[in-house]
Amino acid sequence: MREGKRKAQSKQTMIKENMRPIDKQKKDSMRAVKDALFFDVQYAIYKLKNLETENSSSSSEFCHDRGDTDEEEESI
């Protein structure tokens, strides 16, 4: 009976040790997914800021051009 308990305990220990690498792999893969998502979000924010900058410079040029046409219409 003592031998049976020892074997059962040994088997449970082996199962737990075999599961640890799987748990570690899961954590590592989740970390990789989180990092990839974080960098994707950072890149999207960067692109959005550049787009806003381009739009603001384009819209200011547009406003100046539009202002010139308004003056021309008023003089007519």
C-alpha positions in Angstrom: 0.0 0.0 0.0 2.8 2.4 0.8 4.4 1.6 -2.6 1.1 2.4 -4.3 0.9 5.8 -2.7 4.5 6.6 -3.6 3.9 5.6 -7.2 0.7 7.7 -7.3 2.4 10.7 -5.8 5.3 10.3 -8.2 2.9 10.1 -11.1 1.1 13.3 -10.0 4.4 15.1 -9.6 5.4 14.1 -13.2 2.0 15.3 -14.5 2.4 18.7 -12.8 6.0 19.1 -14.0 4.9 18.2 -17.6 2.1 20.8 -17.4 4.4 23.6 -16.3 6.1 24.0 -19.7 2.7 24.1 -21.3 1.6 26.8 -18.9 4.8 28.7 -19.6 4.3 28.4 -23.3 0.8 29.7 -23.0 2.0 32.7 -21.0 4.8 33.4 -23.5 2.4 33.2 -26.4 -0.1 35.4 -24.7 2.7 37.9 -24.0 3.7 37.8 -27.7 0.1 38.5 -28.7 -0.3 41.4 -26.3 3.0 42.9 -27.5 2.0 42.5 -31.1 -1.3 44.2 -30.4 0.3 47.0 -28.5 2.7 47.7 -31.3 -0.1 47.6 -33.8 -2.0 50.1 -31.8 1.0 52.3 -31.5 1.6 52.2 -35.2 -2.1 53.0 -35.9 -1.9 56.0 -33.6 1.3 57.2 -35.3 -0.4 56.9 -38.7 -3.5 58.7 -37.5 -1.4 61.6 -36.1 0.4 61.9 -39.5 -2.9 61.9 -41.3 -4.3 64.6 -39.0 -1.1 66.7 -39.6 -1.5 66.3 -43.3 -5.2 67.2 -43.2 -4.6 70.2 -41.0 -2.0 71.6 -43.4 -4.2 70.8 -46.4 -7.2 72.4 -44.9 -5.4 75.5 -44.0 -4.2 75.8 -47.6 -7.8 75.2 -48.6 -9.1 77.9 -46.4 -6.6 80.4 -47.8 -7.6 79.5 -51.3 -11.2 79.8 -50.5 -10.7 83.1 -48.8 -9.2 84.5 -52.0 -12.2 83.4 -54.1 -14.6 85.0 -51.6 -12.8 88.3 -52.0 -13.0 88.1 -55.7 -16.7 87.4 -55.6 -17.2 90.4 -53.3 -15.5 92.8 -55.7 -17.7 91.8 -58.5 
